[in-house]
Amino acid sequence: MDIIMPQLGETVTEGVVTKWYKKVGDTIKADETLFDVETDKVSTEIPSPVAGVVAEIVVAEGITAKVGVRLAVIRESGSVQPATTVGAAPIAAAAPSSISRANAADRLSPVVRRLVAEHSLNPADITGTGRDRRITREDVTEFIARRGARPAAMPAAAPALLAAGQVTPFNSVRKRVAENTAKSWHTAPHVLQVVEADFHRVDAARKLHGADWKRREGFALTYLPFIVRAVSIALGKFPKLNASLQGDGLLLHRRINIGIAVDLNFDGLLVPVLKDVPAKSLPQIAKEINDLAQRARTGKLRPDEMTEGTYTITNNGAFGTVITAPIIIQPQVAILSADGIRKKPVVIESADGDSIAIRPVGVLAQSFDHRAVDGSYSASFLAEVRNAIETRNWEQALQA
């Protein structure tokens, strides 16, 4: 079976093979980690789709390959001869015998390195069970469980990287992020529009059901699922924002697939996609968002879970932001930032006159491509999102 470079995101066109976990002639189980790949969005582990023997490694570590390019071949049985890799010696020959004596910190995969940094761990304290005593993701998670460690509030920054006057080169992830965001910014005429929404109905539902939800599901019920549901409702009424630019035209998508930007410990962003959102209940949306985010941070997403996005939401509210002007993910035509929700005095209009109440008010900031729609269309969409947030029966929706 040919192993090809997966597409880890709708706009990703290539990736770098940063590590092979097997060499030619090794056996591998289905779903066992085969290699690490790094794109402009994330570094992640890729499992083998089948069980068998690694018959050929075509692309060596450190080589960039286009999506769909053959990287390796796995056969179910039979002895094989080492094959020549692209741009380097065969993997079997390239692995020095001294690798088992190397310092553990020098042989961490990107996913393992991120976990170690998140939990402020010393790799020397962790016993590796992988090939050549390599530390695996499972080794780290088991170590954390044994000692009850919790992630640090912020990753410790290396003092050398913060030295005044020192130029720190971009790593490959940051370099590609810079390239893609710059391309989007220069390609699409971005326009920012902002509305405030009163989240008191959402708050009421969260207060009524939040404690039971956390006991039952094991995670907190945040504002994000409610925002995703409201956005999906509005996209159904304003389909030109659920679209992609194609030449001089606009492709309206039949499905509403919403990407959720997930921060990876300040090392980059990954955008897993919640597909067919209108067909899902609010509890389903909340569970899937949590599941996708957790697996994004531990490198367990499948490649198909990062494709086919038609609209994106980035949730900066946890950091207390006031307004964020996000950059559109090409070829989509809009992206929404959900910023901080704070208690504010709000004028309440009624038949008995105006009054002032303290309400949780959040900012929703949308960047849209002016080639696709005009300001009136975007503003009407945002008004529909706000209306859904402020008027729907969210308590009933949570029981669906």
N, C-alpha and C positions, 0 to 999 in steps of 0.2 A: 504494500500500500504506500502510495506517495504521501509524504507529510509536507504540506504547503504552508507558506507564510500566511497566517490568519489576518483578517481585517478587524483590528481592534478599535473600531470606531468608524463612523460613516465617512469622515473626511480623511482617514488615515490611508496613505498609499504605500507606505513602506515601513520596515522595522529593522532593528539591529539584533542579530542573534548574539546575546551576551554570554550565554553559558549552555553547554550540552551536559546533561546529567548522565548520559550513556555514551559509550564508544562503540565502534563497529564490532559486532560479534556478541554484544551484551544482550541478554533477554530483558524484556520489559513487559509489565502488566498493563492492561487497559486502565486508563485514568491515572497511571503513575506519571509523575512529572518527567517530561522528556527534555525540555529546554526552556530557557528564559528568553523573552523577547522584549525589547525596549522600543517604544514609539514616542511620538511627540506628546502623548498624553499619559503614559504610564509604563512602568516595568512590571511584567507579570510572568508567572509560570504557566507553561502550556503543557497539558497532559497528553499522553499518547491516546489516540482514539481506539487503538486495538492492542491486543497482546501479541507478542512475537519476538523476533530477533532483529536487532538493528543491522540491516544489510548494507546500508550506504549512508554516509553523511556528505551532502553536497555543498553546503554552505558552512564555512568555519565560523568560530567565535569571532566577534568583532566586525563581521561583514554585514553590510546593509543589503537587504533584499526587498524587492517589490512584493506587494500583496499578490498571492496566487503562485509565487515562484516555488518550485520544488526544493525543499530543504534537506530531506532525508527520505530513506525508503525502509519500511519495516516489512519483513517477511515472517510467515508463521513458523517456518522451520528451515533447516539446512545451514551448512557452514558457508561463510562468505569470506571474501578477501577484502582487506581494507581498501577503500576507494579514495581517490584524490579529492580533497575539498577545494572549494573555490577560494582562492586568495591566500591559502595557507596549507601547511602540511596536514595529512590526515589526523583526525582527532586522536586515534589510538597512538600514533607516534608522537603527538604533541604533548601528551600528558606525561610529565617527568615523574620518575619514581619517588622523588622527594616530596611529592604533593601531600602525602600522608603525614609528613613532618612539618608542613607549613603551619603558620599561625592561623587559628580558626577565623580570626577577624579578616584575614586577607582572602578568604574563600567563601564569603557569604553571598548568596544570591540577592538581587535587589529587593525581593519580597522579604526575605529573612532580615536583611540589613535594616529595612524600614521597621519591622516589628521590634528588633533589638533597640533601635533608637526611640521608638514610641514608649517603650517600657523602661528605658534607661538601664539596660542590662549590659553586663560584661560578657562577651562571647566566650571568654576563657572559662567561665563558670558553667557553661552548657556543654553537656556531652553529646557529640554528634553521632547519629546512627546511620547517616547516609554513606554512600561510597567514599572510601578513603577518609572515614570519620567526618565527613562533611556535615555541618549543622543544617537540618531541614526545618521547614516551617513547623512541622509537628513537634520537633524537639523543643522549639521555642515556646509554643503554646502549652506543652506539657510542663515545661519549667515554670512558666508563669502561673499555671494552675497550682503547682506544688507550693510555691512560695507566696501565692496570693497577691502578686504584684498588680498594680494599676498603672495605666498610662500616665505619663507626666503631662501636666497641663500644657507645657510647650516643650518642644525638643531642645536639648541643650545645643547652643551654637558653638562651634569650634572657635576659640579665640583667634586663631591664625586667620580665619576667614573674615574676621571683623577688624583686622589691623588697619589703621588709617593709612591711606595711600597705596594699599595693596590692590592690584587688579586680580580679581578672581574669575577665571574663564568660565563660561557657561558649560554645564555638562550637556550631554546630547539631548536630554529631555527638555531642559530649559531652552536650548538652542532652537528646537523644533517648535516649541510653544511660541517663541519670539517670532519665528518665521510665519507660522500660521495666523497668529493674531494680527501681525503687521499686514499680511496679505488681505485678511478680511477687512481690516480698517481702511486700507487703501482701495479695496475693490468696491465695497458697499458704502453708500452714503448713509451713515448712521444718524438716526434721529432719536432723541431720548424724550419720553413722556412719562409723567409721574402722577399717580393718584394716591390718596389716602383712603383706607378702608377701616371701618369700625368692626372689630373682631369680637364684639360682646356676645353674639350668638354662638360663635365658635368657642369662646371662653366658657360659656355656660355649659356647653356639651362636654368640654374637657374636664371641667370641675365635677360634673355629675358622674362621668364614667371613667375619668382618668386613673383613679386609684385601682378600680377593679381591672381596668385594661392592663395596667402594668403588672399586677399580680398574675393575671391570666396569660399575657403574652410575653412578659419578661422585658419589655422596653417601654419607654415613655411615649405617650400620645402627643406628638408635637403639632404645630400649626401647619406643617408642610403638606400632609395629606389633604387637608381641607382646601389649601390653595391649589393643589393639583386638580382636585375635583372641580373647583370653580373655574379654573383655566380650561379644562376639558369641555365644560358646558359652553363657555364663551367661544371656544374654537369651533364648535359645531355650528354656531351662528355667524361666525366671521371666518370662513374657510380660506380666505386669501392670506391669513397669517399662519395657516397650517399648510404651508406650501414651500416650493423650492424654485429658484430661478433656473430656467433652462433657455439659454440663448436670449432671444428677445421676448420670451414668454414666461408664463407662470404656471407651474405644474401643481394643481390642487390635489392633495393626498386624500385617498378614501379613508385611511386609518388615522387615528389620532394617537401617536406614539410620543410620549413626553420624556425627554432626557432629563436626568437629575444630576447636576454637577456635584461630584464628591471630592472633597479635599483629601489628599493622601499625605498627611503629616507635613504639609508645606513643600513636598517634593514634586508636586504637579497635580493635575486634575484628571479624573476619569469620569466619563458621562455614561453610566448605564441607562438603558432605555426601558421605561415602563410602557408596555405595548397595549394597544386597544383599550385605553383608559375608560371611555364611556361604557364599556361592557362590564366594568368592575365595580363592586360596591366600595363604599368608603373604608370599611375594615380591610378589604382585600388590598386596596391601594396603600393603606398604612403598613400592612405586613410586607408587601412586596418592596416598598421603598426601603424599609429597614433591612430586609434581606439583601437587596442589591447593594446597599451602602456597606453593610458588614462584609460581604464577599468581595466588594471592590477593594476594601482596605486590607484584605488578607490574600489577595491575588487568586481568588477562586471563581471569578466570573468566567462564563463561557464567551467565546468570541461573538456569538450571535446575539448576546445580551447587550452589546454596545453598538448595534447597527440599527438602521431604519428609523432613526429619530426624525420627527417632523417639527418639533418645537422643543425648546429647552428652558428649564428653570434653574437658576442658581440661588441658593439659600444662604444669604450673608447675615441674616438676622441674628444668628447665634453670636456673632462678633460685635453686635451693637451698632452696626452701620446705619446711617441715616438715609443716604441715597447712593446707589451704585449704578454706574452706566456700563452694563456688560457688553462685551463684544460678541457679535453674532457668530454662530458656528455655521460655516458655509457647508452646503448651499441653502440652509434654512434662511428664513427672511425675518425672524424675530427671536428675541430671548428676553425672559423676564427675571428680574432680581427681586426676591422677597427680602426686604430689609427689616430693621428692628421694629418690634411691636412694643409700644410704651403707653402707659396710662396718661391720658391728656383730658383737659376739660373740653367737652363737646356740646354744642348748642343742639338741643332736642326740640323739634317743632311738633306741635300737637294742636288739636282744636281748641284747647284751653290756653294756648299761648306758648311762648318759648321758655325753655328752662335749660339749666346747665347740669350736665352729668359727667362723671369721670368714667371714661371708656378706654379699652385697649385699642389703640390706633396703630395700624401698620402702613408702611409705604411700599407700594408696588411700582417698580420702575421698569419700563419696557424700552429696549432699543429695537428699532425696526429699520428695515432697508427701504429707503424712500423710492427706490426703483419699483418696488412691489406694490406699495400702498401709500396713501397720503395720510396726513395727520388726523383728519376727521375719522377715517376708518380705524386707525389705531386707537384713537381716543374713545370711540364707541365700543371697541373691544374691551378696553380697560374699564369702562363704565359697567359693562356686562359682568366682568370678573368681580368688581366691587359689589354690584347688586347681588350676585350669588352669595358672596361672603356674608353680606349684611342681612339677607332676608330668608335664606333657606333654613329648613328645620333640621339642624345638624344633629340634634339629639336623636331624632328618628332615623337619620341616615346612618348613625353609628350602630343601630340595631338591625340594619339590613342584612 
